[in-house]
Amino acid sequence: MIAMDASELLKRYRAGETDFQGENLCGVDLNGADLIGADFTDCDLRNTSFILAYLNRANLSRAKLMGARLSGANLSQANLLCANLQDTDLHGVILYAADLRGSNMALASLIDANLIGADLRSADLSNANLRGACLRGANLRYEKRFYQGAVLRGADLRNADLRGANLTGADLSKADLSRANLSEANLREANLTGANLTEAEIRGSFLSDAVLVDAVLKQAILVNAKLERANLTEADLTGSNLNDANLTDATLAKVQCLQSTLQRSRLNRTDLSRADLRSADLREATLIEAYLGRADLRGANLTEANLAKAELSSANLIGAELRGATMPDGSIHE
């Protein structure tokens, strides 16, 4: 199909026509164009330029947008259902409340993009660049029988705003979330294997049943985080803040918690075998029935901690502070 040129498209649009379904607009220059509400369903928009264009509420479902340039464009409330945005330039784009279900955004550049309230269920964002993007309240969750969790494998989410985002079941393996804000986010059953969460703000977030094997959480803020049954095997939590966190039944085998603070944290039945807890602050923490086989607790502060029925027989407690702690046999350490 011969491509429609920009002047013809804009002329028809100004005349009141909005239905351009299936048209070939490959490589057309539509920078700054006002195309609010236009229907581009199934259109070929490869390498088309929409820089600073107005595409609010436009229908781009199933459109081919590979290599397109949409930096600074306004696509608020647009329909991009199953659109192909692979390797597309979306720097600074506005996708507020946009429908991106099933879209392919692998390798796309979404630096500083506005994705507040966007629906990203089943979207593929693997290796996408989302540095500084805002995803507050975005929906990336997995829904059994309906939607797979969003794929963000290897995505660059440094400094991204993900406050309150629903990432249930999402694949964030090896993603870079350093200094990202994930406060109150829902990450239940999410895959964060090998992810970088250095200095991330994860305050009050839900991480029940999440997989964080080999994840880096150095100096992360996990105050009041819900990590029940989470798998943090060999994760690096050096200098992190886990005050009031719930880690009941979690797996922290071989975890690095050097100089971490876990005041009042709940670690009941938690597997802390071979964990490095040197100089960790565990004041008033509850470790009832916790397994601490060969754990390193040298210099740790366990003042008034509850270690009832905990397995401590092979743990290293040299220099640990145990004043007022409830010991495995129920006695109070003086």
FENKALIN-V999159 format. One record per backbone hydrogen bond with DSSP energy under -1.0 kcal/mol. CO is the residue of the C=O (numbers start at 0). NH is the residue of the N-H. If there is no record, write none. Layout:
co: {CO:CO}
nh: {NH:NH}
//
This chain:
co: {4:5:6:7:8:9:10:11:12:17:19:22:23:24:27:29:32:34:37:38:39:40:42:43:44:45:47:48:49:50:52:53:54:55:57:58:59:60:62:63:64:65:67:68:69:70:72:73:74:75:77:78:79:80:82:83:84:85:87:88:89:90:92:93:94:95:97:98:99:100:102:103:104:105:107:108:109:110:112:113:114:115:117:118:119:120:122:123:124:125:127:128:129:130:132:133:134:135:137:138:139:142:142:146:147:149:150:151:152:154:155:156:157:159:160:161:162:164:165:166:167:169:170:171:172:174:175:176:177:179:180:181:182:184:185:186:187:189:190:191:192:194:195:196:197:199:200:201:202:204:205:206:207:209:210:211:212:214:215:216:217:219:220:221:222:224:225:226:227:229:230:231:232:234:235:236:237:239:240:241:242:244:245:246:247:249:250:251:252:254:255:256:257:259:260:261:262:264:265:266:267:269:270:271:272:274:275:276:277:279:280:281:282:284:285:286:287:289:290:291:292:294:295:296:297:299:300:301:302:304:305:306:307:310:311:315:316:317:320:321:322:324:325:326:327:330:332}
nh: {8:9:10:11:12:13:14:16:15:38:22:43:3:27:48:32:53:37:58:19:42:21:63:24:47:26:68:29:52:31:73:34:57:36:78:39:62:41:83:44:67:46:88:49:72:51:93:54:77:56:98:59:82:61:103:64:87:66:108:69:92:71:113:74:97:76:118:79:102:81:123:84:107:86:128:89:112:91:133:94:117:96:138:99:122:101:150:104:127:106:155:109:132:111:160:114:137:116:165:119:149:145:146:142:121:170:124:154:126:175:129:159:131:180:134:164:136:185:139:169:141:190:151:174:153:195:156:179:158:200:161:184:163:205:166:189:168:210:171:194:173:215:176:199:178:220:181:204:183:225:186:209:188:230:191:214:193:235:196:219:198:240:201:224:203:245:206:229:208:250:211:234:213:255:216:239:218:260:221:244:223:265:226:249:228:270:231:254:233:275:236:259:238:280:241:264:243:285:246:269:248:290:251:274:253:295:256:279:258:300:261:284:263:305:266:289:268:310:271:294:273:315:276:299:278:320:281:304:283:325:286:309:288:291:314:296:319:298:301:324:303:332:306:329:308:326:323}
//
